[in-house]
Amino acid sequence: MRKNQISAGIVGTLYVFQALTQAGRDDLAWNMLKREEYPGWLHMINQGATSLWEDWKGENSLNHPTLGCVGFWLYQGLGGIRPNPMKPGFKNFTIKPYIPSDLKWVNCSFPSIHGEIHSNWKQLNGKLTLQVTVPPNTTATVYVPTNSPDTVTESGQSTAKAIGVKSSNTLQGVAGSTGFKVFEVGSGTYLFESELSPNPNY
């Protein structure tokens, strides 16, 4: 990665995005993904591409799936639906969405073996709404992005009173980024709301 642009190809692109997510640098992944200059995915679109190219310049196959590996980050990064490697098969999983200041909403779902997982969020005027659906007989750890952990609510009430919601931890933001209020939840649909002031570093 150089100057917020991808510098990997067919083999390395997947691992670049995986490493950034594991390091908590989804901001860098987002900046790479939305770049319109060469090299990048939006550069392909701006050149008239209707499918993914084999290489950044479009000199070989113009319909090649390998650079589409970035698609996993749309689910794990923006949607925040992340598997638990200790409990494979999504018996337990994590919801930890990255909320860019220049993106207003995401609707994301994943058809796990236990049922549909949903992570839908929108932000407006410093308020974040995060709707999460956890399939039957599964559990999830939900990271709610917030600048004010004590004000997080679920379905309009205090999380301390919400059925099926157990407060787990509070994580402060690093280097000016937004923090998280963390909850353990069982199966069901939850509607979390939090304060999320715009932050150019997040």
C-alpha positions in Angstrom: 0.0 0.0 0.0 1.4 3.4 -1.1 -0.2 6.8 -0.4 -3.6 5.2 0.3 -3.6 3.2 -2.9 -3.4 -0.5 -3.4 0.0 -1.8 -4.5 -0.8 -5.5 -4.5 -2.2 -7.7 -7.3 -4.1 -10.9 -7.7 -2.3 -12.8 -4.9 -1.7 -10.0 -2.3 -4.9 -8.0 -2.4 -6.9 -10.4 -0.2 -4.2 -10.4 2.5 -3.8 -6.7 2.5 -7.4 -6.2 3.4 -7.4 -9.0 5.9 -4.3 -7.6 7.6 -5.8 -4.1 7.8 -9.0 -5.4 9.4 -7.1 -7.5 11.9 -5.0 -4.4 12.8 -8.1 -2.2 13.3 -7.2 -0.1 10.3 -10.5 -0.3 8.4 -10.0 3.4 7.7 -7.1 2.6 5.4 -9.1 -0.2 3.7 -12.0 2.2 3.0 -9.6 4.9 1.6 -8.1 2.4 -0.8 -11.5 1.0 -1.9 -13.0 4.4 -2.7 -10.1 5.8 -4.7 -11.0 6.8 -8.2 -7.4 7.1 -9.5 -5.3 4.3 -10.9 -4.9 1.7 -9.5 -8.2 0.8 -8.0 -11.7 -0.6 -8.4 -13.4 2.8 -9.1 -10.7 3.5 -11.6 -12.0 0.4 -13.5 -15.6 1.7 -13.4 -14.5 5.1 -14.5 -12.9 3.5 -17.5 -16.2 1.9 -18.4 -15.7 -1.5 -16.8 -18.8 -3.6 -16.1 -16.9 -6.5 -14.6 -13.6 -6.9 -12.8 -10.3 -6.9 -14.7 -7.5 -9.3 -14.3 -5.0 -6.5 -13.8 -5.2 -2.9 -12.8 -4.5 -1.6 -16.4 -7.0 -3.7 -18.1 -4.4 -5.2 -20.5 -5.5 -8.9 -20.0 -8.9 -10.5 -19.2 -11.6 -8.0 -18.6 -13.8 -10.5 -16.7 -11.7 -12.0 -14.0 -12.8 -12.8 -10.4 -9.6 -12.6 -8.4 -9.5 -8.8 -7.7 -13.1 -9.3 -6.4 -11.6 -10.8 -3.2 -12.1 -7.3 -1.8 -15.8 -8.1 -1.6 -15.2 -9.9 1.8 -14.3 -6.6 3.3 -17.7 -5.1 2.4 -19.2 -7.7 4.7 -16.5 -7.8 7.5 -15.5 -4.2 7.4 -18.5 -2.0 6.5 -21.1 -4.6 7.6 -19.0 -5.7 10.5 -20.1 -9.4 10.2 -17.0 -11.3 11.3 -16.6 -15.0 12.1 -15.3 -16.3 15.4 -12.4 -18.7 14.5 -12.8 -20.4 17.8 -16.4 -21.3 17.0 -16.6 -22.0 13.3 -19.9 -22.1 11.4 -21.1 -18.9 12.9 -22.4 -20.5 16.0 -20.9 -17.4 17.6 -19.8 -14.4 15.7 -18.9 -10.7 15.9 -20.7 -7.6 14.6 -18.1 -4.8 14.5 -19.0 -2.3 11.7 -16.6 0.4 10.5 -18.6 3.7 10.1 -16.8 6.1 7.7 -17.8 9.7 8.1 -18.5 10.0 4.4 -20.9 7.0 4.2 -24.4 7.4 5.5 -25.8 3.8 5.5 -25.1 0.1 5.0 -27.5 -2.8 4.7 -25.7 -6.1 5.0 -26.7 -9.7 5.4 -25.0 -13.1 5.4 -26.8 -16.5 4.9 -25.1 -18.5 7.6 -25.9 -22.2 8.2 -28.0 -21.2 11.1 -30.0 -18.5 9.3 -29.7 -14.9 8.0 -27.3 -12.6 9.9 -28.2 -8.9 9.4 -26.1 -5.8 10.2 -27.8 -2.6 9.0 -26.7 0.8 10.0 -27.3 4.5 9.2 -25.9 7.7 10.6 -27.6 11.1 10.6 -26.9 14.3 12.5 -24.4 12.7 14.9 -26.7 9.7 15.7 -26.0 6.1 14.7 -28.7 3.4 14.4 -27.4 -0.2 14.2 -29.9 -3.0 13.6 -28.6 -6.5 14.2 -30.3 -9.9 13.6 -28.8 -12.9 15.3 -30.2 -16.3 14.0 -31.8 -18.9 16.4 -29.4 -20.9 18.6 -26.5 -18.6 18.0 -24.9 -15.7 19.9 -23.0 -12.6 18.9 -20.6 -10.0 20.3 -21.8 -6.6 19.1 -19.5 -3.6 19.0 -21.6 -0.4 18.9 -19.5 2.5 17.6 -20.0 5.5 19.9 -18.4 8.7 21.2 -20.5 8.4 24.4 -20.8 4.8 25.7 -23.2 5.7 28.5 -25.9 6.9 26.1 -26.2 3.7 24.0 -29.7 2.4 24.0 -31.5 -0.7 22.6 -35.0 -0.4 21.2 -35.3 3.0 22.9 -34.4 1.9 26.4 -31.4 1.5 28.5 -29.3 -1.5 27.5 -29.3 -2.5 31.2 -33.0 -3.2 30.8 -33.0 -4.7 27.4 -33.9 -8.4 27.1 -31.1 -10.6 25.8 -28.5 -7.9 26.0 -25.5 -8.1 28.4 -23.0 -5.3 28.6 -19.5 -6.7 28.1 -16.9 -3.9 27.8 -16.1 -0.4 26.7 -13.3 0.2 24.2 -11.8 3.7 23.8 -10.9 4.9 20.4 -7.2 5.0 19.4 -5.6 8.1 17.8 -8.8 10.1 17.7 -11.0 7.3 16.4 -14.4 6.4 17.6 -14.7 3.9 20.5 -17.1 1.0 21.1 -19.6 -0.1 23.6 -19.5 -3.9 23.5 -22.5 -6.3 24.2 -23.1 -10.0 24.3 -26.5 -10.9 22.8 -28.5 -14.0 22.1 -30.7 -14.7 19.1 -33.2 -12.1 18.0 -33.3 -8.6 16.4 -31.8 -5.6 18.2 -31.9 -1.9 17.5 -29.0 0.0 19.0 -28.7 3.7 19.0 -25.7 5.8 19.9 -24.1 9.2 19.6 -21.5 9.3 16.9 -20.1 12.7 16.1 -18.4 13.1 12.8 -14.7 12.4 13.0 -12.4 12.9 10.0 -9.9 10.4 11.4 -12.4 7.6 11.5 
